[in-house]
Amino acid sequence: MKDKTEKIPILISRAAPTNLGVRLANNLGATIIRFIRGKGMKG
């Protein structure tokens, strides 16, 4: 999910990102937050 209203380049996923997703995030200069679980996350 990308927050377009604030233009903050963050991609959030509950699972592992695909290779394509990682490349897309790199091209966009976005941060990936992966493995969202309850109140925790891994970046």
N, CA, C and O atoms as CSV, one atom per row, in Angstrom:
chain,resi,resn,atom,element,x,y,z
A,1,MET,N,N,0.844,-1.168,0.000
A,1,MET,CA,C,0.000,0.000,0.000
A,1,MET,C,C,0.893,1.236,0.000
A,1,MET,O,O,1.846,1.311,0.775
A,2,LYS,N,N,0.601,2.178,-0.839
A,2,LYS,CA,C,1.379,3.413,-0.890
A,2,LYS,C,C,0.472,4.562,-0.474
A,2,LYS,O,O,-0.645,4.700,-0.973
A,3,ASP,N,N,0.958,5.372,0.434
A,3,ASP,CA,C,0.181,6.504,0.926
A,3,ASP,C,C,0.325,7.657,-0.054
A,3,ASP,O,O,1.294,8.413,0.009
A,4,LYS,N,N,-0.639,7.795,-0.961
A,4,LYS,CA,C,-0.551,8.828,-1.991
A,4,LYS,C,C,-0.915,10.206,-1.466
A,4,LYS,O,O,-0.487,11.208,-2.039
A,5,THR,N,N,-1.692,10.286,-0.396
A,5,THR,CA,C,-2.093,11.600,0.104
A,5,THR,C,C,-0.920,12.357,0.703
A,5,THR,O,O,-0.841,13.578,0.569
A,6,GLU,N,N,-0.021,11.661,1.354
A,6,GLU,CA,C,1.148,12.293,1.963
A,6,GLU,C,C,2.395,12.109,1.109
A,6,GLU,O,O,3.446,12.678,1.406
A,7,LYS,N,N,2.280,11.319,0.054
A,7,LYS,CA,C,3.399,11.039,-0.842
A,7,LYS,C,C,4.589,10.424,-0.118
A,7,LYS,O,O,5.742,10.761,-0.388
A,8,ILE,N,N,4.290,9.520,0.802
A,8,ILE,CA,C,5.326,8.793,1.527
A,8,ILE,C,C,5.478,7.434,0.838
A,8,ILE,O,O,4.539,6.639,0.847
A,9,PRO,N,N,6.636,7.152,0.243
A,9,PRO,CA,C,6.804,5.915,-0.517
A,9,PRO,C,C,7.060,4.701,0.375
A,9,PRO,O,O,8.207,4.315,0.600
A,10,ILE,N,N,5.986,4.108,0.875
A,10,ILE,CA,C,6.094,2.923,1.723
A,10,ILE,C,C,5.191,1.838,1.153
A,10,ILE,O,O,4.011,2.075,0.897
A,11,LEU,N,N,5.742,0.660,0.958
A,11,LEU,CA,C,4.984,-0.507,0.528
A,11,LEU,C,C,4.892,-1.447,1.721
A,11,LEU,O,O,5.912,-1.808,2.309
A,12,ILE,N,N,3.675,-1.846,2.080
A,12,ILE,CA,C,3.449,-2.677,3.263
A,12,ILE,C,C,2.860,-4.013,2.827
A,12,ILE,O,O,1.943,-4.065,2.007
A,13,SER,N,N,3.403,-5.099,3.393
A,13,SER,CA,C,2.941,-6.433,3.033
A,13,SER,C,C,2.883,-7.330,4.257
A,13,SER,O,O,3.701,-7.203,5.168
A,14,ARG,N,N,1.918,-8.234,4.277
A,14,ARG,CA,C,1.853,-9.231,5.347
A,14,ARG,C,C,2.694,-10.451,5.019
A,14,ARG,O,O,2.875,-11.328,5.863
A,15,ALA,N,N,3.206,-10.514,3.805
A,15,ALA,CA,C,3.986,-11.669,3.357
A,15,ALA,C,C,5.332,-11.193,2.802
A,15,ALA,O,O,5.632,-9.999,2.784
A,16,ALA,N,N,6.121,-12.151,2.358
A,16,ALA,CA,C,7.413,-11.816,1.749
A,16,ALA,C,C,7.175,-11.138,0.403
A,16,ALA,O,O,6.324,-11.583,-0.367
A,17,PRO,N,N,7.908,-10.075,0.110
A,17,PRO,CA,C,7.747,-9.422,-1.186
A,17,PRO,C,C,8.357,-10.273,-2.297
A,17,PRO,O,O,9.323,-11.003,-2.074
A,18,THR,N,N,7.790,-10.172,-3.481
A,18,THR,CA,C,8.352,-10.878,-4.627
A,18,THR,C,C,9.566,-10.115,-5.139
A,18,THR,O,O,9.788,-8.960,-4.775
A,19,ASN,N,N,10.339,-10.767,-5.977
A,19,ASN,CA,C,11.491,-10.116,-6.599
A,19,ASN,C,C,11.038,-8.881,-7.376
A,19,ASN,O,O,11.689,-7.838,-7.324
A,20,LEU,N,N,9.930,-9.001,-8.090
A,20,LEU,CA,C,9.396,-7.868,-8.841
A,20,LEU,C,C,9.006,-6.729,-7.903
A,20,LEU,O,O,9.258,-5.563,-8.207
A,21,GLY,N,N,8.397,-7.055,-6.772
A,21,GLY,CA,C,8.021,-6.041,-5.793
A,21,GLY,C,C,9.227,-5.303,-5.227
A,21,GLY,O,O,9.184,-4.087,-5.041
A,22,VAL,N,N,10.296,-6.034,-4.956
A,22,VAL,CA,C,11.523,-5.417,-4.436
A,22,VAL,C,C,12.138,-4.505,-5.493
A,22,VAL,O,O,12.570,-3.395,-5.182
A,23,ARG,N,N,12.178,-4.969,-6.736
A,23,ARG,CA,C,12.729,-4.136,-7.819
A,23,ARG,C,C,11.890,-2.883,-8.021
A,23,ARG,O,O,12.435,-1.799,-8.227
A,24,LEU,N,N,10.572,-3.020,-7.964
A,24,LEU,CA,C,9.679,-1.875,-8.107
A,24,LEU,C,C,9.922,-0.862,-6.993
A,24,LEU,O,O,10.017,0.339,-7.250
A,25,ALA,N,N,10.024,-1.347,-5.759
A,25,ALA,CA,C,10.280,-0.455,-4.622
A,25,ALA,C,C,11.614,0.264,-4.793
A,25,ALA,O,O,11.711,1.462,-4.527
A,26,ASN,N,N,12.636,-0.454,-5.231
A,26,ASN,CA,C,13.942,0.171,-5.459
A,26,ASN,C,C,13.860,1.252,-6.528
A,26,ASN,O,O,14.432,2.331,-6.373
A,27,ASN,N,N,13.148,0.962,-7.608
A,27,ASN,CA,C,13.006,1.944,-8.691
A,27,ASN,C,C,12.239,3.180,-8.241
A,27,ASN,O,O,12.513,4.284,-8.711
A,28,LEU,N,N,11.282,3.006,-7.338
A,28,LEU,CA,C,10.474,4.122,-6.842
A,28,LEU,C,C,11.125,4.840,-5.666
A,28,LEU,O,O,10.671,5.907,-5.253
A,29,GLY,N,N,12.193,4.250,-5.128
A,29,GLY,CA,C,12.811,4.818,-3.932
A,29,GLY,C,C,11.940,4.613,-2.707
A,29,GLY,O,O,11.967,5.415,-1.774
A,30,ALA,N,N,11.167,3.532,-2.713
A,30,ALA,CA,C,10.221,3.251,-1.634
A,30,ALA,C,C,10.838,2.335,-0.585
A,30,ALA,O,O,11.800,1.616,-0.855
A,31,THR,N,N,10.273,2.373,0.604
A,31,THR,CA,C,10.640,1.489,1.700
A,31,THR,C,C,9.649,0.338,1.731
A,31,THR,O,O,8.446,0.551,1.580
A,32,ILE,N,N,10.144,-0.880,1.927
A,32,ILE,CA,C,9.269,-2.045,2.060
A,32,ILE,C,C,9.205,-2.433,3.528
A,32,ILE,O,O,10.233,-2.621,4.180
A,33,ILE,N,N,7.993,-2.551,4.038
A,33,ILE,CA,C,7.772,-3.112,5.374
A,33,ILE,C,C,7.094,-4.446,5.135
A,33,ILE,O,O,6.026,-4.512,4.526
A,34,ARG,N,N,7.724,-5.513,5.623
A,34,ARG,CA,C,7.226,-6.857,5.331
A,34,ARG,C,C,6.859,-7.588,6.611
A,34,ARG,O,O,7.245,-7.186,7.709
A,35,PHE,N,N,6.131,-8.635,6.455
A,35,PHE,CA,C,5.734,-9.513,7.549
A,35,PHE,C,C,5.025,-8.764,8.680
A,35,PHE,O,O,5.402,-8.891,9.845
A,36,ILE,N,N,4.007,-7.990,8.333
A,36,ILE,CA,C,3.193,-7.304,9.342
A,36,ILE,C,C,2.428,-8.371,10.116
A,36,ILE,O,O,1.717,-9.180,9.519
A,37,ARG,N,N,2.567,-8.379,11.414
A,37,ARG,CA,C,1.881,-9.341,12.282
A,37,ARG,C,C,1.420,-8.618,13.535
A,37,ARG,O,O,2.254,-8.197,14.337
A,38,GLY,N,N,0.138,-8.463,13.724
A,38,GLY,CA,C,-0.374,-7.817,14.923
A,38,GLY,C,C,0.220,-6.435,15.108
A,38,GLY,O,O,-0.051,-5.527,14.323
A,39,LYS,N,N,1.023,-6.275,16.136
A,39,LYS,CA,C,1.648,-4.980,16.417
A,39,LYS,C,C,3.104,-4.925,15.978
A,39,LYS,O,O,3.790,-3.935,16.232
A,40,GLY,N,N,3.586,-5.982,15.318
A,40,GLY,CA,C,4.992,-6.015,14.940
A,40,GLY,C,C,5.197,-5.982,13.443
A,40,GLY,O,O,4.259,-6.172,12.668
A,41,MET,N,N,6.446,-5.738,13.040
A,41,MET,CA,C,6.794,-5.727,11.628
A,41,MET,C,C,8.296,-5.897,11.476
A,41,MET,O,O,9.059,-5.727,12.427
A,42,LYS,N,N,8.707,-6.240,10.250
A,42,LYS,CA,C,10.119,-6.313,9.895
A,42,LYS,C,C,10.318,-5.453,8.660
A,42,LYS,O,O,9.499,-5.473,7.741
A,43,GLY,N,N,11.416,-4.693,8.643
A,43,GLY,CA,C,11.681,-3.807,7.500
A,43,GLY,C,C,12.711,-4.364,6.578
A,43,GLY,O,O,13.043,-3.738,5.572
